[in-house]
Amino acid sequence: MLSTSWVLGEPKPLPTATATWAVQLYVIVVGSVGVFGLLLFVLRRWTASATSYQTVLSPPATIILAALLLGEPVSRGLVLGAAVVMAGVYVGVISHWHLPRGARPAGSSE
């Protein structure tokens, strides 16, 4: 914590490498402002519930991309976690068993 750092008198030098500042700028502009703008773009076209599922689908997508692009190892725990997330998305979005009879979408099988 920053307060503990101040109490202990730890040095807090600013980065000097240009690459570090460039990465910080990228994370702030693209990773925060840009992603928020994309979220609003999607929210205008989808329902809020459907849009909210992007937060739970991001980790499995990240695991797949990290394995393909960076050669990161995929452990059993990661696969199990992704399976639990996908099951939750199925129950929450795709299946309609949790809805009362009158609330089921037209054309759905009972």
N, CA, C and O atoms as a printed pandas DataFrame, in Angstrom:
     atom_number atom_name residue_name chain_id  residue_number  x_coord  y_coord  z_coord
0              1         N          MET        A               1    0.838   -1.172    0.000
1              2        CA          MET        A               1    0.000    0.000    0.000
2              3         C          MET        A               1    0.882    1.234    0.000
3              4         O          MET        A               1    1.972    1.249    0.573
4              5         N          LEU        A               2    0.391    2.245   -0.644
5              6        CA          LEU        A               2    1.170    3.466   -0.772
6              7         C          LEU        A               2    1.436    4.123    0.580
7              8         O          LEU        A               2    2.521    4.659    0.807
8              9         N          SER        A               3    0.455    4.086    1.475
9             10        CA          SER        A               3    0.659    4.708    2.791
10            11         C          SER        A               3    1.779    4.010    3.561
11            12         O          SER        A               3    2.576    4.672    4.225
12            13         N          THR        A               4    1.846    2.691    3.478
13            14        CA          THR        A               4    2.914    1.945    4.141
14            15         C          THR        A               4    4.266    2.294    3.521
15            16         O          THR        A               4    5.269    2.415    4.223
16            17         N          SER        A               5    4.278    2.453    2.210
17            18        CA          SER        A               5    5.506    2.837    1.520
18            19         C          SER        A               5    5.999    4.196    2.021
19            20         O          SER        A               5    7.197    4.381    2.237
20            21         N          TRP        A               6    5.092    5.132    2.203
21            22        CA          TRP        A               6    5.479    6.464    2.708
22            23         C          TRP        A               6    6.030    6.373    4.126
23            24         O          TRP        A               6    7.043    6.993    4.449
24            25         N          VAL        A               7    5.346    5.582    4.981
25            26        CA          VAL        A               7    5.776    5.436    6.375
26            27         C          VAL        A               7    7.167    4.815    6.444
27            28         O          VAL        A               7    7.990    5.232    7.258
28            29         N          LEU        A               8    7.435    3.826    5.598
29            30        CA          LEU        A               8    8.733    3.159    5.607
30            31         C          LEU        A               8    9.813    3.950    4.877
31            32         O          LEU        A               8   10.989    3.587    4.925
32            33         N          GLY        A               9    9.425    5.019    4.209
33            34        CA          GLY        A               9   10.398    5.860    3.519
34            35         C          GLY        A               9   10.986    5.228    2.266
35            36         O          GLY        A               9   12.110    5.556    1.884
36            37         N          GLU        A              10   10.264    4.346    1.631
37            38        CA          GLU        A              10   10.752    3.717    0.407
38            39         C          GLU        A              10   10.848    4.748   -0.720
39            40         O          GLU        A              10   10.013    5.648   -0.813
40            41         N          PRO        A              11   11.861    4.617   -1.571
41            42        CA          PRO        A              11   11.957    5.538   -2.701
42            43         C          PRO        A              11   10.862    5.230   -3.727
43            44         O          PRO        A              11   10.476    4.075   -3.904
44            45         N          LYS        A              12   10.373    6.261   -4.393
45            46        CA          LYS        A              12    9.332    6.118   -5.395
46            47         C          LYS        A              12    9.737    6.863   -6.668
47            48         O          LYS        A              12    9.112    7.854   -7.044
48            49         N          PRO        A              13   10.784    6.376   -7.318
49            50        CA          PRO        A              13   11.243    7.093   -8.517
50            51         C          PRO        A              13   10.280    6.882   -9.686
51            52         O          PRO        A              13    9.659    5.827   -9.817
52            53         N          LEU        A              14   10.172    7.898  -10.524
53            54        CA          LEU        A              14    9.373    7.769  -11.740
54            55         C          LEU        A              14   10.169    6.997  -12.782
55            56         O          LEU        A              14   11.399    7.055  -12.783
56            57         N          PRO        A              15    9.492    6.278  -13.665
57            58        CA          PRO        A              15   10.210    5.545  -14.714
58            59         C          PRO        A              15   10.982    6.513  -15.615
59            60         O          PRO        A              15   10.546    7.637  -15.866
60            61         N          THR        A              16   12.117    6.056  -16.085
61            62        CA          THR        A              16   12.920    6.899  -16.977
62            63         C          THR        A              16   12.914    6.393  -18.411
63            64         O          THR        A              16   13.233    7.154  -19.324
64            65         N          ALA        A              17   12.564    5.143  -18.634
65            66        CA          ALA        A              17   12.577    4.569  -19.974
66            67         C          ALA        A              17   11.382    5.065  -20.783
67            68         O          ALA        A              17   10.254    5.092  -20.290
68            69         N          THR        A              18   11.636    5.451  -22.009
69            70        CA          THR        A              18   10.583    5.927  -22.901
70            71         C          THR        A              18    9.562    4.823  -23.161
71            72         O          THR        A              18    8.364    5.092  -23.241
72            73         N          ALA        A              19   10.026    3.596  -23.291
73            74        CA          ALA        A              19    9.119    2.476  -23.546
74            75         C          ALA        A              19    8.113    2.304  -22.403
75            76         O          ALA        A              19    6.952    1.975  -22.644
76            77         N          THR        A              20    8.547    2.523  -21.182
77            78        CA          THR        A              20    7.651    2.405  -20.028
78            79         C          THR        A              20    6.550    3.444  -20.100
79            80         O          THR        A              20    5.385    3.127  -19.860
80            81         N          TRP        A              21    6.898    4.672  -20.424
81            82        CA          TRP        A              21    5.901    5.732  -20.562
82            83         C          TRP        A              21    4.958    5.450  -21.736
83            84         O          TRP        A              21    3.764    5.738  -21.655
84            85         N          ALA        A              22    5.487    4.893  -22.816
85            86        CA          ALA        A              22    4.650    4.563  -23.972
86            87         C          ALA        A              22    3.625    3.485  -23.606
87            88         O          ALA        A              22    2.459    3.567  -23.994
88            89         N          VAL        A              23    4.070    2.487  -22.862
89            90        CA          VAL        A              23    3.155    1.429  -22.440
90            91         C          VAL        A              23    2.091    1.997  -21.512
91            92         O          VAL        A              23    0.916    1.651  -21.638
92            93         N          GLN        A              24    2.477    2.851  -20.597
93            94        CA          GLN        A              24    1.517    3.482  -19.688
94            95         C          GLN        A              24    0.476    4.278  -20.473
95            96         O          GLN        A              24   -0.720    4.190  -20.196
96            97         N          LEU        A              25    0.930    5.039  -21.434
97            98        CA          LEU        A              25    0.022    5.833  -22.262
98            99         C          LEU        A              25   -0.936    4.926  -23.040
99           100         O          LEU        A              25   -2.130    5.209  -23.128
100          101         N          TYR        A              26   -0.409    3.842  -23.601
101          102        CA          TYR        A              26   -1.238    2.890  -24.336
102          103         C          TYR        A              26   -2.307    2.282  -23.424
103          104         O          TYR        A              26   -3.478    2.210  -23.797
104          105         N          VAL        A              27   -1.901    1.846  -22.232
105          106        CA          VAL        A              27   -2.849    1.227  -21.307
106          107         C          VAL        A              27   -3.934    2.218  -20.908
107          108         O          VAL        A              27   -5.105    1.851  -20.809
108          109         N          ILE        A              28   -3.556    3.461  -20.679
109          110        CA          ILE        A              28   -4.539    4.463  -20.280
110          111         C          ILE        A              28   -5.488    4.792  -21.419
111          112         O          ILE        A              28   -6.705    4.776  -21.236
112          113         N          VAL        A              29   -4.945    5.090  -22.591
113          114        CA          VAL        A              29   -5.781    5.545  -23.705
114          115         C          VAL        A              29   -6.546    4.385  -24.337
115          116         O          VAL        A              29   -7.772    4.434  -24.434
116          117         N          VAL        A              30   -5.844    3.355  -24.761
117          118        CA          VAL        A              30   -6.495    2.250  -25.463
118          119         C          VAL        A              30   -7.159    1.290  -24.485
119          120         O          VAL        A              30   -8.315    0.910  -24.671
120          121         N          GLY        A              31   -6.432    0.899  -23.450
121          122        CA          GLY        A              31   -6.938   -0.113  -22.533
122          123         C          GLY        A              31   -8.060    0.350  -21.639
123          124         O          GLY        A              31   -8.853   -0.472  -21.181
124          125         N          SER        A              32   -8.154    1.623  -21.377
125          126        CA          SER        A              32   -9.222    2.115  -20.507
126          127         C          SER        A              32  -10.262    2.894  -21.302
127          128         O          SER        A              32  -11.419    2.481  -21.389
128          129         N          VAL        A              33   -9.864    3.994  -21.868
129          130        CA          VAL        A              33  -10.802    4.854  -22.590
130          131         C          VAL        A              33  -11.335    4.148  -23.836
131          132         O          VAL        A              33  -12.538    4.174  -24.093
132          133         N          GLY        A              34  -10.458    3.523  -24.604
133          134        CA          GLY        A              34  -10.877    2.841  -25.827
134          135         C          GLY        A              34  -11.811    1.676  -25.562
135          136         O          GLY        A              34  -12.826    1.530  -26.243
136          137         N          VAL        A              35  -11.486    0.847  -24.587
137          138        CA          VAL        A              35  -12.330   -0.301  -24.268
138          139         C          VAL        A              35  -13.669    0.161  -23.702
139          140         O          VAL        A              35  -14.695   -0.456  -23.989
140          141         N          PHE        A              36  -13.686    1.215  -22.919
141          142        CA          PHE        A              36  -14.943    1.752  -22.413
142          143         C          PHE        A              36  -15.809    2.247  -23.566
143          144         O          PHE        A              36  -17.021    2.032  -23.566
144          145         N          GLY        A              37  -15.200    2.905  -24.542
145          146        CA          GLY        A              37  -15.943    3.351  -25.721
146          147         C          GLY        A              37  -16.530    2.178  -26.495
147          148         O          GLY        A              37  -17.672    2.243  -26.950
148          149         N          LEU        A              38  -15.751    1.100  -26.645
149          150        CA          LEU        A              38  -16.264   -0.092  -27.316
150          151         C          LEU        A              38  -17.405   -0.728  -26.530
151          152         O          LEU        A              38  -18.364   -1.228  -27.118
152          153         N          LEU        A              39  -17.304   -0.709  -25.213
153          154        CA          LEU        A              39  -18.376   -1.239  -24.375
154          155         C          LEU        A              39  -19.666   -0.448  -24.591
155          156         O          LEU        A              39  -20.742   -1.036  -24.696
156          157         N          LEU        A              40  -19.564    0.866  -24.656
157          158        CA          LEU        A              40  -20.746    1.688  -24.920
158          159         C          LEU        A              40  -21.307    1.433  -26.319
159          160         O          LEU        A              40  -22.522    1.427  -26.514
160          161         N          PHE        A              41  -20.417    1.222  -27.290
161          162        CA          PHE        A              41  -20.829    0.906  -28.660
162          163         C          PHE        A              41  -21.658   -0.376  -28.679
163          164         O          PHE        A              41  -22.715   -0.426  -29.309
164          165         N          VAL        A              42  -21.178   -1.415  -27.987
165          166        CA          VAL        A              42  -21.896   -2.687  -27.928
166          167         C          VAL        A              42  -23.202   -2.527  -27.156
167          168         O          VAL        A              42  -24.223   -3.098  -27.538
168          169         N          LEU        A              43  -23.173   -1.756  -26.076
169          170        CA          LEU        A              43  -24.361   -1.564  -25.241
170          171         C          LEU        A              43  -25.502   -0.913  -26.017
171          172         O          LEU        A              43  -26.670   -1.172  -25.724
172          173         N          ARG        A              44  -25.185   -0.075  -26.998
173          174        CA          ARG        A              44  -26.234    0.538  -27.822
174          175         C          ARG        A              44  -26.904   -0.485  -28.727
175          176         O          ARG        A              44  -28.052   -0.293  -29.128
176          177         N          ARG        A              45  -26.209   -1.565  -29.055
177          178        CA          ARG        A              45  -26.730   -2.540  -30.003
178          179         C          ARG        A              45  -27.272   -3.807  -29.347
179          180         O          ARG        A              45  -28.104   -4.494  -29.938
180          181         N          TRP        A              46  -26.821   -4.125  -28.144
181          182        CA          TRP        A              46  -27.261   -5.316  -27.429
182          183         C          TRP        A              46  -27.980   -4.890  -26.154
183          184         O          TRP        A              46  -27.967   -3.721  -25.770
184          185         N          THR        A              47  -28.606   -5.870  -25.512
185          186        CA          THR        A              47  -29.209   -5.585  -24.205
186          187         C          THR        A              47  -28.097   -5.476  -23.163
187          188         O          THR        A              47  -26.975   -5.930  -23.387
188          189         N          ALA        A              48  -28.417   -4.881  -22.043
189          190        CA          ALA        A              48  -27.430   -4.755  -20.968
190          191         C          ALA        A              48  -27.018   -6.131  -20.445
191          192         O          ALA        A              48  -25.849   -6.343  -20.121
192          193         N          SER        A              49  -27.961   -7.060  -20.360
193          194        CA          SER        A              49  -27.639   -8.411  -19.877
194          195         C          SER        A              49  -26.672   -9.115  -20.813
195          196         O          SER        A              49  -25.696   -9.715  -20.362
196          197         N          ALA        A              50  -26.934   -9.049  -22.109
197          198        CA          ALA        A              50  -26.049   -9.703  -23.077
198          199         C          ALA        A              50  -24.677   -9.048  -23.060
199          200         O          ALA        A              50  -23.662   -9.739  -23.151
200          201         N          THR        A              51  -24.630   -7.739  -22.946
201          202        CA          THR        A              51  -23.355   -7.023  -22.908
202          203         C          THR        A              51  -22.557   -7.390  -21.670
203          204         O          THR        A              51  -21.330   -7.475  -21.731
204          205         N          SER        A              52  -23.224   -7.606  -20.556
205          206        CA          SER        A              52  -22.508   -7.916  -19.309
206          207         C          SER        A              52  -21.779   -9.249  -19.382
207          208         O          SER        A              52  -20.818   -9.462  -18.642
208          209         N          TYR        A              53  -22.212  -10.146  -20.255
209          210        CA          TYR        A              53  -21.546  -11.439  -20.350
210          211         C          TYR        A              53  -20.164  -11.353  -20.977
211          212         O          TYR        A              53  -19.399  -12.314  -20.897
212          213         N          GLN        A              54  -19.823  -10.235  -21.595
213          214        CA          GLN        A              54  -18.463  -10.094  -22.124
214          215         C          GLN        A              54  -17.439  -10.140  -21.000
215          216         O          GLN        A              54  -16.299  -10.549  -21.222
216          217         N          THR        A              55  -17.826   -9.727  -19.799
217          218        CA          THR        A              55  -16.876   -9.759  -18.686
218          219         C          THR        A              55  -16.547  -11.182  -18.248
219          220         O          THR        A              55  -15.425  -11.457  -17.824
220          221         N          VAL        A              56  -17.528  -12.095  -18.350
221          222        CA          VAL        A              56  -17.242  -13.473  -17.965
222          223         C          VAL        A              56  -16.635  -14.273  -19.110
223          224         O          VAL        A              56  -16.017  -15.311  -18.874
224          225         N          LEU        A              57  -16.799  -13.815  -20.333
225          226        CA          LEU        A              57  -16.220  -14.521  -21.466
226          227         C          LEU        A              57  -14.803  -14.052  -21.781
227          228         O          LEU        A              57  -14.100  -14.706  -22.551
228          229         N          SER        A              58  -14.379  -12.954  -21.214
229          230        CA          SER        A              58  -13.024  -12.456  -21.462
230          231         C          SER        A              58  -11.927  -13.407  -20.965
231          232         O          SER        A              58  -10.969  -13.639  -21.703
232          233         N          PRO        A              59  -12.019  -13.966  -19.754
233          234        CA          PRO        A              59  -10.950  -14.877  -19.306
234          235         C          PRO        A              59  -10.759  -16.106  -20.198
235          236         O          PRO        A              59   -9.620  -16.408  -20.555
236          237         N          PRO        A              60  -11.832  -16.837  -20.580
237          238        CA          PRO        A              60  -11.586  -17.969  -21.489
238          239         C          PRO        A              60  -10.991  -17.536  -22.828
239          240         O          PRO        A              60  -10.130  -18.223  -23.377
240          241         N          ALA        A              61  -11.443  -16.408  -23.348
241          242        CA          ALA        A              61  -10.873  -15.912  -24.610
242          243         C          ALA        A              61   -9.402  -15.556  -24.428
243          244         O          ALA        A              61   -8.590  -15.806  -25.319
244          245         N          THR        A              62   -9.056  -14.982  -23.295
245          246        CA          THR        A              62   -7.665  -14.637  -23.006
246          247         C          THR        A              62   -6.793  -15.884  -22.904
247          248         O          THR        A              62   -5.660  -15.892  -23.386
248          249         N          ILE        A              63   -7.316  -16.940  -22.277
249          250        CA          ILE        A              63   -6.568  -18.195  -22.155
250          251         C          ILE        A              63   -6.259  -18.747  -23.544
251          252         O          ILE        A              63   -5.130  -19.151  -23.822
252          253         N          ILE        A              64   -7.260  -18.762  -24.406
253          254        CA          ILE        A              64   -7.074  -19.297  -25.758
254          255         C          ILE        A              64   -6.066  -18.456  -26.540
255          256         O          ILE        A              64   -5.160  -19.002  -27.169
256          257         N          LEU        A              65   -6.218  -17.144  -26.503
257          258        CA          LEU        A              65   -5.298  -16.271  -27.237
258          259         C          LEU        A              65   -3.876  -16.363  -26.695
259          260         O          LEU        A              65   -2.919  -16.365  -27.470
260          261         N          ALA        A              66   -3.724  -16.441  -25.371
261          262        CA          ALA        A              66   -2.381  -16.556  -24.783
262          263         C          ALA        A              66   -1.717  -17.861  -25.201
263          264         O          ALA        A              66   -0.511  -17.897  -25.448
264          265         N          ALA        A              67   -2.505  -18.936  -25.280
265          266        CA          ALA        A              67   -1.940  -20.222  -25.696
266          267         C          ALA        A              67   -1.536  -20.185  -27.167
267          268         O          ALA        A              67   -0.464  -20.671  -27.529
268          269         N          LEU        A              68   -2.384  -19.614  -28.010
269          270        CA          LEU        A              68   -2.107  -19.587  -29.441
270          271         C          LEU        A              68   -1.005  -18.590  -29.820
271          272         O          LEU        A              68   -0.107  -18.914  -30.597
272          273         N          LEU        A              69   -1.081  -17.396  -29.273
273          274        CA          LEU        A              69   -0.158  -16.339  -29.682
274          275         C          LEU        A              69    1.163  -16.350  -28.930
275          276         O          LEU        A              69    2.209  -16.049  -29.506
276          277         N          LEU        A              70    1.124  -16.695  -27.641
277          278        CA          LEU        A              70    2.322  -16.598  -26.817
278          279         C          LEU        A              70    2.877  -17.947  -26.381
279          280         O          LEU        A              70    3.942  -18.016  -25.767
280          281         N          GLY        A              71    2.160  -19.014  -26.698
281          282        CA          GLY        A              71    2.620  -20.336  -26.296
282          283         C          GLY        A              71    2.501  -20.584  -24.799
283          284         O          GLY        A              71    3.222  -21.421  -24.255
284          285         N          GLU        A              72    1.602  -19.868  -24.124
285          286        CA          GLU        A              72    1.412  -20.049  -22.685
286          287         C          GLU        A              72    0.843  -21.438  -22.409
287          288         O          GLU        A              72    0.020  -21.928  -23.181
288          289         N          PRO        A              73    1.266  -22.075  -21.327
289          290        CA          PRO        A              73    0.707  -23.392  -21.003
290          291         C          PRO        A              73   -0.733  -23.267  -20.508
291          292         O          PRO        A              73   -1.093  -22.300  -19.836
292          293         N          VAL        A              74   -1.541  -24.253  -20.850
293          294        CA          VAL        A              74   -2.939  -24.290  -20.408
294          295         C          VAL        A              74   -3.067  -25.428  -19.400
295          296         O          VAL        A              74   -2.960  -26.600  -19.759
296          297         N          SER        A              75   -3.294  -25.079  -18.157
297          298        CA          SER        A              75   -3.375  -26.086  -17.092
298          299         C          SER        A              75   -4.790  -26.637  -16.958
299          300         O          SER        A              75   -5.741  -26.094  -17.520
300          301         N          ARG        A              76   -4.909  -27.728  -16.204
301          302        CA          ARG        A              76   -6.227  -28.315  -15.950
302          303         C          ARG        A              76   -7.132  -27.331  -15.219
303          304         O          ARG        A              76   -8.334  -27.269  -15.480
304          305         N          GLY        A              77   -6.552  -26.569  -14.308
305          306        CA          GLY        A              77   -7.344  -25.592  -13.561
306          307         C          GLY        A              77   -7.940  -24.526  -14.457
307          308         O          GLY        A              77   -9.082  -24.109  -14.266
308          309         N          LEU        A              78   -7.159  -24.083  -15.440
309          310        CA          LEU        A              78   -7.672  -23.088  -16.386
310          311         C          LEU        A              78   -8.804  -23.668  -17.229
311          312         O          LEU        A              78   -9.809  -23.000  -17.472
312          313         N          VAL        A              79   -8.639  -24.901  -17.670
313          314        CA          VAL        A              79   -9.678  -25.549  -18.471
314          315         C          VAL        A              79  -10.940  -25.757  -17.637
315          316         O          VAL        A              79  -12.049  -25.512  -18.114
316          317         N          LEU        A              80  -10.773  -26.209  -16.392
317          318        CA          LEU        A              80  -11.918  -26.407  -15.512
318          319         C          LEU        A              80  -12.634  -25.081  -15.246
319          320         O          LEU        A              80  -13.862  -25.013  -15.295
320          321         N          GLY        A              81  -11.873  -24.048  -14.969
321          322        CA          GLY        A              81  -12.472  -22.734  -14.739
322          323         C          GLY        A              81  -13.229  -22.228  -15.952
323          324         O          GLY        A              81  -14.323  -21.680  -15.819
324          325         N          ALA        A              82  -12.655  -22.407  -17.138
325          326        CA          ALA        A              82  -13.323  -21.991  -18.373
326          327         C          ALA        A              82  -14.607  -22.786  -18.573
327          328         O          ALA        A              82  -15.612  -22.234  -19.023
328          329         N          ALA        A              83  -14.586  -24.084  -18.243
329          330        CA          ALA        A              83  -15.790  -24.915  -18.377
330          331         C          ALA        A              83  -16.894  -24.438  -17.435
331          332         O          ALA        A              83  -18.065  -24.404  -17.812
332          333         N          VAL        A              84  -16.520  -24.071  -16.215
333          334        CA          VAL        A              84  -17.506  -23.566  -15.258
334          335         C          VAL        A              84  -18.107  -22.255  -15.769
335          336         O          VAL        A              84  -19.316  -22.047  -15.674
336          337         N          VAL        A              85  -17.268  -21.377  -16.309
337          338        CA          VAL        A              85  -17.755  -20.109  -16.865
338          339         C          VAL        A              85  -18.712  -20.370  -18.019
339          340         O          VAL        A              85  -19.785  -19.771  -18.084
340          341         N          MET        A              86  -18.328  -21.265  -18.934
341          342        CA          MET        A              86  -19.184  -21.556  -20.081
342          343         C          MET        A              86  -20.509  -22.175  -19.637
343          344         O          MET        A              86  -21.552  -21.873  -20.218
344          345         N          ALA        A              87  -20.485  -23.024  -18.632
345          346        CA          ALA        A              87  -21.731  -23.590  -18.110
346          347         C          ALA        A              87  -22.613  -22.497  -17.521
347          348         O          ALA        A              87  -23.830  -22.505  -17.711
348          349         N          GLY        A              88  -22.004  -21.565  -16.813
349          350        CA          GLY        A              88  -22.764  -20.447  -16.255
350          351         C          GLY        A              88  -23.369  -19.561  -17.332
351          352         O          GLY        A              88  -24.502  -19.100  -17.197
352          353         N          VAL        A              89  -22.625  -19.324  -18.388
353          354        CA          VAL        A              89  -23.144  -18.530  -19.508
354          355         C          VAL        A              89  -24.292  -19.271  -20.167
355          356         O          VAL        A              89  -25.298  -18.661  -20.528
356          357         N          TYR        A              90  -24.152  -20.584  -20.328
357          358        CA          TYR        A              90  -25.235  -21.371  -20.925
358          359         C          TYR        A              90  -26.508  -21.252  -20.099
359          360         O          TYR        A              90  -27.585  -20.996  -20.637
360          361         N          VAL        A              91  -26.378  -21.438  -18.795
361          362        CA          VAL        A              91  -27.547  -21.376  -17.922
362          363         C          VAL        A              91  -28.134  -19.966  -17.920
363          364         O          VAL        A              91  -29.354  -19.800  -17.944
364          365         N          GLY        A              92  -27.283  -18.969  -17.892
365          366        CA          GLY        A              92  -27.767  -17.595  -17.791
366          367         C          GLY        A              92  -28.286  -16.991  -19.074
367          368         O          GLY        A              92  -29.158  -16.123  -19.034
368          369         N          VAL        A              93  -27.775  -17.425  -20.211
369          370        CA          VAL        A              93  -28.127  -16.764  -21.462
370          371         C          VAL        A              93  -28.877  -17.682  -22.417
371          372         O          VAL        A              93  -29.918  -17.311  -22.958
372          373         N          ILE        A              94  -28.352  -18.863  -22.617
373          374        CA          ILE        A              94  -28.867  -19.705  -23.692
374          375         C          ILE        A              94  -30.069  -20.539  -23.260
375          376         O          ILE        A              94  -31.076  -20.573  -23.966
376          377         N          SER        A              95  -29.983  -21.206  -22.124
377          378        CA          SER        A              95  -31.100  -22.052  -21.695
378          379         C          SER        A              95  -32.205  -21.179  -21.110
379          380         O          SER        A              95  -31.959  -20.068  -20.642
380          381         N          HIS        A              96  -33.398  -21.695  -21.146
381          382        CA          HIS        A              96  -34.531  -20.925  -20.622
382          383         C          HIS        A              96  -35.230  -21.675  -19.488
383          384         O          HIS        A              96  -36.350  -21.326  -19.117
384          385         N          TRP        A              97  -34.581  -22.696  -18.938
385          386        CA          TRP        A              97  -35.210  -23.485  -17.888
386          387         C          TRP        A              97  -35.458  -22.677  -16.624
387          388         O          TRP        A              97  -36.345  -23.021  -15.843
388          389         N          HIS        A              98  -34.706  -21.626  -16.408
389          390        CA          HIS        A              98  -34.826  -20.839  -15.183
390          391         C          HIS        A              98  -35.942  -19.802  -15.260
391          392         O          HIS        A              98  -36.234  -19.140  -14.264
392          393         N          LEU        A              99  -36.575  -19.649  -16.432
393          394        CA          LEU        A              99  -37.642  -18.671  -16.602
394          395         C          LEU        A              99  -39.000  -19.301  -16.281
395          396         O          LEU        A              99  -39.199  -20.492  -16.520
396          397         N          PRO        A             100  -39.926  -18.517  -15.747
397          398        CA          PRO        A             100  -41.285  -19.030  -15.558
398          399         C          PRO        A             100  -41.905  -19.360  -16.913
399          400         O          PRO        A             100  -41.471  -18.839  -17.940
400          401         N          ARG        A             101  -42.921  -20.228  -16.918
401          402        CA          ARG        A             101  -43.522  -20.669  -18.166
402          403         C          ARG        A             101  -43.955  -19.519  -19.066
403          404         O          ARG        A             101  -43.670  -19.553  -20.264
404          405         N          GLY        A             102  -44.614  -18.530  -18.552
405          406        CA          GLY        A             102  -45.115  -17.419  -19.363
406          407         C          GLY        A             102  -44.009  -16.520  -19.906
407          408         O          GLY        A             102  -44.241  -15.754  -20.842
408          409         N          ALA        A             103  -42.819  -16.602  -19.335
409          410        CA          ALA        A             103  -41.726  -15.711  -19.738
410          411         C          ALA        A             103  -40.829  -16.340  -20.803
411          412         O          ALA        A             103  -39.891  -15.697  -21.274
412          413         N          ARG        A             104  -41.103  -17.588  -21.189
413          414        CA          ARG        A             104  -40.246  -18.246  -22.193
414          415         C          ARG        A             104  -40.441  -17.572  -23.541
415          416         O          ARG        A             104  -41.562  -17.221  -23.907
416          417         N          PRO        A             105  -39.341  -17.390  -24.287
417          418        CA          PRO        A             105  -39.434  -16.772  -25.594
418          419         C          PRO        A             105  -40.276  -17.609  -26.545
419          420         O          PRO        A             105  -40.296  -18.836  -26.447
420          421         N          ALA        A             106  -40.970  -16.948  -27.465
421          422        CA          ALA        A             106  -41.799  -17.634  -28.454
422          423         C          ALA        A             106  -40.911  -18.552  -29.288
423          424         O          ALA        A             106  -39.800  -18.185  -29.669
424          425         N          GLY        A             107  -41.413  -19.737  -29.562
425          426        CA          GLY        A             107  -40.673  -20.679  -30.385
426          427         C          GLY        A             107  -39.699  -21.550  -29.609
427          428         O          GLY        A             107  -39.040  -22.406  -30.199
428          429         N          SER        A             108  -39.595  -21.355  -28.308
429          430        CA          SER        A             108  -38.671  -22.196  -27.540
430          431         C          SER        A             108  -39.350  -23.503  -27.190
431          432         O          SER        A             108  -40.561  -23.536  -26.973
432          433         N          SER        A             109  -38.587  -24.575  -27.134
433          434        CA          SER        A             109  -39.152  -25.879  -26.800
434          435         C          SER        A             109  -39.261  -26.005  -25.298
435          436         O          SER        A             109  -38.434  -25.481  -24.552
436          437         N          GLU        A             110  -40.306  -26.716  -24.858
437          438        CA          GLU        A             110  -40.509  -26.861  -23.425
438          439         C          GLU        A             110  -40.184  -28.207  -22.979
439          440         O          GLU        A             110  -40.299  -28.508  -21.791
